Amino acid sequence: MSVAFSCRSRPRVAWSRNCPRCRLGKVKVRTGAAYSRFWYCASGGCGWACWRPPAVMDCPTCRAGMIWSHSRLSVGCPGCGFRVALRRATEKDN
């Protein structure tokens, strides 16, 4: 019996190259176990790492760096919990 699996991929998003924690280091991407990507700060003392890419915008509430959601449909602030839902590119204007 043949079963077809649909592979859903997340949309590509623009991500910030500056560290959201220290603002001095550059963010780099590494591949971990099972080919999962994670983002980390290349400066030695910061220690920031995340499974989700940092967003290019800062939080309007606390000015911390925001990160993309796993589905890449919203961005959120890990500090204060502020979240902004973004529209999909395939949605049409009414």
DSSP file (Angstrom, degrees, kcal/mol; ACC not computed):
  #  RESIDUE AA STRUCTURE BP1 BP2  ACC     N-H-->O    O-->H-N    N-H-->O    O-->H-N    TCO  KAPPA ALPHA  PHI   PSI    X-CA   Y-CA   Z-CA
    1    1 A M              0   0    0      0, 0.0     2,-0.5     0, 0.0     0, 0.0   0.000 360.0 360.0 360.0 131.7    0.0    0.0    0.0
    2    2 A S        -     0   0    0      2,-0.0     2,-0.5     0, 0.0     0, 0.0  -0.841 360.0-166.9-101.9 130.3    1.4    3.4   -1.0
    3    3 A V        -     0   0    0     -2,-0.5     2,-0.5     2,-0.0     0, 0.0  -0.972  11.3-145.6-118.5 127.1    0.8    6.4    1.2
    4    4 A A        -     0   0    0     -2,-0.5     2,-0.4     2,-0.0    -2,-0.0  -0.806  12.5-159.4 -93.8 126.2    1.4    9.9   -0.1
    5    5 A F        -     0   0    0     -2,-0.5     2,-0.5     2,-0.0    -2,-0.0  -0.872  11.2-137.5-104.1 135.8    2.7   12.3    2.5
    6    6 A S        -     0   0    0     -2,-0.4     2,-0.8     2,-0.0    -2,-0.0  -0.807  12.5-147.0 -93.1 131.1    2.4   16.1    1.9
    7    7 A C        -     0   0    0     -2,-0.5     2,-0.6     2,-0.0    -2,-0.0  -0.862  11.0-161.3-100.6 110.6    5.5   18.0    2.8
    8    8 A R        -     0   0    0     -2,-0.8     2,-0.4     0, 0.0    -2,-0.0  -0.804   7.2-162.7 -91.7 124.8    4.6   21.5    4.1
    9    9 A S        -     0   0    0     -2,-0.6     3,-0.1     3,-0.0    -2,-0.0  -0.829  19.0-118.4-107.1 149.5    7.4   23.9    4.0
   10   10 A R        -     0   0    0     -2,-0.4    62,-0.1     1,-0.1    61,-0.1  -0.541  36.6-102.8 -80.2 148.4    7.5   27.1    5.9
   11   11 A P        -     0   0    0      0, 0.0     2,-0.2     0, 0.0    -1,-0.1  -0.391  37.9-105.9 -69.0 149.6    7.8   30.4    3.9
   12   12 A R        -     0   0    0     -2,-0.1     2,-0.3    -3,-0.1    -3,-0.0  -0.532  42.5-168.5 -72.7 141.8   11.1   32.1    3.8
   13   13 A V        -     0   0    0     -2,-0.2     2,-0.4    -3,-0.1    55,-0.0  -0.927  26.7-106.5-131.7 155.0   11.3   35.2    5.9
   14   14 A A        -     0   0    0     -2,-0.3    42,-0.5    39,-0.0     2,-0.3  -0.663  41.8-168.2 -77.5 133.7   13.8   38.1    6.3
   15   15 A W        -     0   0    0     -2,-0.4    40,-0.2    40,-0.2     2,-0.2  -0.940  23.0-104.6-129.4 152.5   15.7   37.8    9.5
   16   16 A S        -     0   0    0     38,-1.7    40,-0.1    -2,-0.3    41,-0.0  -0.450  13.4-155.7 -75.8 139.8   18.0   40.1   11.4
   17   17 A R  S    S+     0   0    0     -2,-0.2    10,-2.6     9,-0.1     2,-0.3   0.531  73.5  84.2 -89.9  -8.0   21.8   39.6   11.2
   18   18 A N  B    S-A   26   0A   0      8,-0.2     8,-0.2     1,-0.1    -2,-0.1  -0.763  91.9-103.4 -97.5 143.2   22.3   41.4   14.5
   19   19 A C     >  -     0   0    0      6,-2.4     4,-1.1    -2,-0.3    -2,-0.1  -0.412  20.8-147.1 -64.5 130.4   21.9   39.6   17.9
   20   20 A P  T  4 S+     0   0    0      0, 0.0    45,-0.9     0, 0.0    -1,-0.1   0.690  93.9  43.2 -73.1 -16.5   18.6   40.5   19.6
   21   21 A R  T  4 S+     0   0    0     43,-0.1    -2,-0.0     4,-0.0    -3,-0.0   0.929 129.6  16.6 -91.9 -59.4   20.1   40.2   23.0
   22   22 A C  T  4 S-     0   0    0      1,-0.0    -4,-0.0    21,-0.0    -1,-0.0   0.686  80.7-149.0 -92.4 -18.2   23.5   41.9   23.0
   23   23 A R  S  < S+     0   0    0     -4,-1.1    -1,-0.0     1,-0.1    -5,-0.0   0.434  82.7  76.7  65.1   0.5   23.0   43.9   19.7
   24   24 A L  S    S+     0   0    0     -6,-0.1    -1,-0.1     2,-0.1     2,-0.1   0.777  77.9  71.7-106.4 -38.6   26.8   43.7   19.1
   25   25 A G  S    S-     0   0    0      1,-0.1    -6,-2.4    18,-0.1     2,-0.4  -0.313  79.5-116.1 -79.7 162.4   27.3   40.1   17.8
   26   26 A K  B     -A   18   0A   0     -8,-0.2    16,-2.6    -2,-0.1     2,-0.4  -0.795  25.5-122.7 -98.8 141.6   26.3   38.8   14.4
   27   27 A V  E     -B   41   0B   0    -10,-2.6     2,-0.3    -2,-0.4    14,-0.2  -0.678  31.6-174.8 -84.9 133.1   23.7   36.0   14.2
   28   28 A K  E     -B   40   0B   0     12,-2.8    12,-2.4    -2,-0.4     2,-0.4  -0.864  18.9-127.4-124.5 160.8   24.8   32.8   12.4
   29   29 A V  E     +B   39   0B   0     -2,-0.3     2,-0.3    10,-0.2    10,-0.2  -0.904  25.0 179.9-111.9 135.5   22.9   29.7   11.4
   30   30 A R  E     -B   38   0B   0      8,-2.6     8,-2.4    -2,-0.4     2,-0.5  -0.918  25.4-126.7-128.1 158.5   24.0   26.1   12.2
   31   31 A T  E     -B   37   0B   0     -2,-0.3     6,-0.2     6,-0.2     3,-0.1  -0.929  31.2-175.9-106.9 125.2   22.5   22.8   11.5
   32   32 A G    >   -     0   0    0      4,-4.0     3,-1.2    -2,-0.5     4,-0.1   0.048  44.2 -28.8 -98.2-152.7   22.0   20.5   14.5
   33   33 A A  G >  S+     0   0    0      1,-0.3     3,-1.3     2,-0.2    -1,-0.3  -0.322 129.5  13.9 -63.5 144.4   20.8   16.9   14.9
   34   34 A A  G 3  S-     0   0    0      1,-0.3    -1,-0.3    -3,-0.1    -2,-0.1   0.782 129.2 -72.4  58.4  30.5   18.5   15.6   12.3
   35   35 A Y  G <  S+     0   0    0     -3,-1.2     2,-0.4     1,-0.2    -1,-0.3   0.773  86.8 155.3  59.8  30.3   19.3   18.6   10.0
   36   36 A S    <   -     0   0    0     -3,-1.3    -4,-4.0    -4,-0.1     2,-0.3  -0.736  36.6-133.0 -88.1 136.5   17.4   21.1   12.2
   37   37 A R  E     -B   31   0B   0     -2,-0.4     2,-0.3    -6,-0.2    -6,-0.2  -0.609  24.1-179.6 -88.7 146.4   18.5   24.7   11.9
   38   38 A F  E     -B   30   0B   0     -8,-2.4    -8,-2.6    -2,-0.3     2,-0.4  -0.991  20.0-134.9-142.0 152.9   19.2   27.0   14.9
   39   39 A W  E     +BC  29  50B   0     11,-3.0    11,-2.8    -2,-0.3     2,-0.3  -0.829  28.1 172.9-106.2 141.3   20.3   30.6   15.1
   40   40 A Y  E     -BC  28  49B   0    -12,-2.4   -12,-2.8    -2,-0.4     2,-0.4  -0.971  35.9-104.0-146.7 159.4   23.0   31.7   17.5
   41   41 A C  E     -B   27   0B   0      7,-2.4     6,-0.3    -2,-0.3   -14,-0.2  -0.729  21.6-151.8 -86.2 130.2   25.1   34.8   18.4
   42   42 A A        +     0   0    0    -16,-2.6     2,-0.2    -2,-0.4    -1,-0.1   0.616  67.0 100.9 -80.1 -12.8   28.6   34.5   17.2
   43   43 A S  S >> S-     0   0    0    -17,-0.2     4,-0.7     1,-0.1     3,-0.5  -0.529  76.7-129.4 -73.7 143.1   30.0   36.8   20.0
   44   44 A G  T 34 S+     0   0    0      1,-0.2    -1,-0.1    -2,-0.2    -3,-0.0   0.842  96.1  41.7 -64.7 -39.9   31.6   34.7   22.7
   45   45 A G  T 34 S+     0   0    0      1,-0.1    -1,-0.2     2,-0.0    -3,-0.0   0.585  98.2  72.0 -90.4  -9.6   30.0   36.1   25.9
   46   46 A C  T <4  -     0   0    0     -3,-0.5    -1,-0.1     1,-0.1    -2,-0.1   0.982  65.3-166.4 -74.1 -58.2   26.4   36.5   24.8
   47   47 A G     <  +     0   0    0     -4,-0.7     2,-0.3    -6,-0.3    -1,-0.1   0.579  26.7 155.1  82.7   9.8   25.1   32.9   24.6
   48   48 A W        +     0   0    0      2,-0.0    -7,-2.4    -8,-0.0     2,-0.3  -0.543   8.9 159.2 -73.8 133.6   21.9   33.7   22.7
   49   49 A A  E     +C   40   0B   0     -2,-0.3     2,-0.3    -9,-0.2    -9,-0.2  -0.980   9.5 174.1-151.0 147.7   20.5   30.8   20.7
   50   50 A C  E     -C   39   0B   0    -11,-2.8   -11,-3.0    -2,-0.3    -2,-0.0  -0.995  37.7-136.1-154.8 149.3   17.1   30.0   19.3
   51   51 A W  S    S+     0   0    0     -2,-0.3   -14,-0.1   -13,-0.2    -1,-0.1   0.587  95.0  62.9 -79.6 -11.7   15.3   27.5   17.1
   52   52 A R  S    S-     0   0    0    -13,-0.1   -13,-0.2   -14,-0.0    18,-0.1  -0.893  92.3-109.2-116.4 145.1   13.5   30.4   15.4
   53   53 A P        -     0   0    0      0, 0.0    15,-2.6     0, 0.0     2,-0.2  -0.394  34.8-107.8 -73.3 148.1   15.1   33.2   13.4
   54   54 A P  E     -D   67   0C   0      0, 0.0   -38,-1.7     0, 0.0    13,-0.3  -0.524  34.8-124.7 -72.3 140.3   15.2   36.7   14.8
   55   55 A A  E     -     0   0C   0     11,-2.9    11,-0.2   -40,-0.2   -40,-0.2  -0.396  13.3-121.6 -81.1 161.7   12.9   39.2   13.0
   56   56 A V  E    S+     0   0C   0    -42,-0.5     2,-0.3    -2,-0.1    -1,-0.1   0.612  90.2  74.4 -79.9 -11.8   14.0   42.4   11.5
   57   57 A M  E    S-     0   0C   0      9,-0.0     9,-1.3   -41,-0.0     2,-0.3  -0.696  74.1-133.0-102.6 155.6   11.7   44.5   13.7
   58   58 A D  E     -D   65   0C   0     -2,-0.3     7,-0.2     7,-0.2     6,-0.1  -0.685  36.9 -89.6 -99.8 158.5   12.0   45.4   17.4
   59   59 A C     >  -     0   0    0      5,-3.1     4,-1.6    -2,-0.3    -1,-0.1  -0.492  27.4-148.7 -67.3 128.8    9.2   45.1   20.0
   60   60 A P  T  4 S+     0   0    0      0, 0.0    -1,-0.2     0, 0.0    -2,-0.0   0.711  94.3  49.3 -71.7 -18.0    7.3   48.4   20.1
   61   61 A T  T  4 S+     0   0    0      3,-0.1    -2,-0.0     1,-0.1    -3,-0.0   0.937 132.3   5.9 -85.1 -52.6    6.6   47.8   23.8
   62   62 A C  T  4 S-     0   0    0      2,-0.1     3,-0.1    20,-0.0    -1,-0.1   0.412  89.7-123.7-117.1   0.7    9.9   46.9   25.4
   63   63 A R     <  +     0   0    0     -4,-1.6     2,-0.1     1,-0.2     3,-0.1   0.640  63.3 139.2  65.3  17.5   12.4   47.5   22.4
   64   64 A A        -     0   0    0      1,-0.1    -5,-3.1    -6,-0.1     2,-0.2  -0.452  63.8 -87.8 -83.3 164.0   13.7   43.9   22.6
   65   65 A G  E     -D   58   0C   0    -45,-0.9    14,-0.2    -7,-0.2     2,-0.2  -0.528  43.3-140.5 -72.8 137.8   14.5   41.9   19.5
   66   66 A M  E     -     0   0C   0     -9,-1.3   -11,-2.9   -11,-0.2     2,-0.3  -0.640  10.4-149.1 -98.1 157.3   11.5   39.9   18.2
   67   67 A I  E     -DE  54  76C   0      9,-2.9     9,-2.9   -13,-0.3     2,-0.1  -0.911  20.2-106.4-125.5 154.1   11.6   36.4   16.8
   68   68 A W  E     - E   0  75C   0    -15,-2.6     7,-0.2    -2,-0.3     2,-0.1  -0.412  35.3-114.1 -73.9 150.9    9.5   34.6   14.1
   69   69 A S    >   -     0   0    0      5,-2.7     3,-0.9    -2,-0.1    -1,-0.1  -0.337  32.2-103.9 -75.1 167.0    6.9   32.0   15.1
   70   70 A H  T 3  S+     0   0    0      1,-0.3    -1,-0.1     2,-0.1    -2,-0.1   0.857 125.1  47.0 -62.1 -34.6    7.5   28.4   14.1
   71   71 A S  T 3  S-     0   0    0    -61,-0.1    -1,-0.3     3,-0.0    -3,-0.0   0.581 106.2-130.4 -82.1  -9.6    4.9   28.7   11.3
   72   72 A R  S <  S+     0   0    0     -3,-0.9    -2,-0.1     2,-0.2     3,-0.1   0.741  79.5 111.8  64.1  25.9    6.4   32.0   10.2
   73   73 A L  S    S+     0   0    0      1,-0.1    13,-2.8    15,-0.0     2,-0.3   0.478  78.8  20.4-103.9  -6.1    3.0   33.7   10.3
   74   74 A S  E     - F   0  85C   0     11,-0.3    -5,-2.7     2,-0.0     2,-0.4  -0.976  65.5-134.3-153.1 163.8    3.7   36.0   13.2
   75   75 A V  E     -EF  68  84C   0      9,-2.3     9,-2.8    -2,-0.3     2,-0.3  -0.952  25.0-172.8-121.1 146.0    6.5   37.6   15.2
   76   76 A G  E     -EF  67  83C   0     -9,-2.9    -9,-2.9    -2,-0.4     7,-0.2  -0.946  25.0-121.8-138.8 158.2    6.7   37.7   18.9
   77   77 A C     >  -     0   0    0      5,-2.6     4,-1.4    -2,-0.3   -11,-0.2  -0.879  11.6-158.5 -99.2 122.6    8.7   39.2   21.7
   78   78 A P  T  4 S+     0   0    0      0, 0.0    -1,-0.1     0, 0.0   -12,-0.1   0.723  89.3  54.0 -72.1 -18.8   10.3   36.7   24.1
   79   79 A G  T  4 S+     0   0    0    -14,-0.2   -13,-0.0     1,-0.1    -2,-0.0   0.966 127.2   8.8 -79.3 -56.3   10.6   39.3   26.8
   80   80 A C  T  4 S-     0   0    0      2,-0.1    -1,-0.1   -16,-0.0     0, 0.0   0.555  95.7-117.3-106.9 -10.2    7.1   40.8   27.2
   81   81 A G     <  +     0   0    0     -4,-1.4     2,-0.1     1,-0.3     0, 0.0   0.517  54.9 157.6  88.4   4.5    5.0   38.4   25.1
   82   82 A F        -     0   0    0     -6,-0.1    -5,-2.6     1,-0.0     2,-0.4  -0.413  20.3-168.7 -63.7 137.2    3.9   41.0   22.5
   83   83 A R  E     -F   76   0C   0     -7,-0.2     2,-0.5    -2,-0.1    -7,-0.2  -0.989  16.6-163.4-135.3 140.8    2.8   39.3   19.3
   84   84 A V  E     -F   75   0C   0     -9,-2.8    -9,-2.3    -2,-0.4     2,-0.4  -0.987  14.7-145.9-123.3 120.6    2.0   40.6   15.8
   85   85 A A  E     -F   74   0C   0     -2,-0.5     2,-0.3   -11,-0.2   -11,-0.3  -0.722  17.4-153.8 -85.3 132.8    0.2   38.4   13.3
   86   86 A L        -     0   0    0    -13,-2.8     2,-0.2    -2,-0.4    -2,-0.0  -0.779  15.5-113.0-107.5 151.8    1.2   38.9    9.7
   87   87 A R        -     0   0    0     -2,-0.3     2,-0.1     1,-0.1    -1,-0.0  -0.525  31.8-111.7 -80.6 147.8   -0.8   38.3    6.6
   88   88 A R    >   -     0   0    0     -2,-0.2     3,-0.9     1,-0.1    -1,-0.1  -0.459  20.4-124.6 -72.4 151.5    0.2   35.5    4.2
   89   89 A A  T 3  S+     0   0    0      1,-0.2    -1,-0.1    -2,-0.1    -2,-0.0   0.709 109.0  60.4 -69.7 -19.3    1.4   36.6    0.8
   90   90 A T  T 3  S+     0   0    0      2,-0.1    -1,-0.2     0, 0.0     2,-0.2   0.616  80.6 101.9 -86.1 -11.9   -1.3   34.5   -0.9
   91   91 A E    <   -     0   0    0     -3,-0.9     2,-0.3     1,-0.1    -4,-0.0  -0.511  67.8-137.0 -73.2 139.5   -4.2   36.4    0.7
   92   92 A K        -     0   0    0     -2,-0.2     2,-0.2     1,-0.0    -2,-0.1  -0.692  16.8-110.5 -97.5 149.3   -5.9   38.8   -1.5
   93   93 A D              0   0    0     -2,-0.3    -1,-0.0     1,-0.1     0, 0.0  -0.546 360.0 360.0 -74.3 141.0   -7.0   42.3   -0.6
   94   94 A N              0   0    0     -2,-0.2    -1,-0.1     0, 0.0    -2,-0.0   0.434 360.0 360.0 -90.4 360.0  -10.8   42.8   -0.4
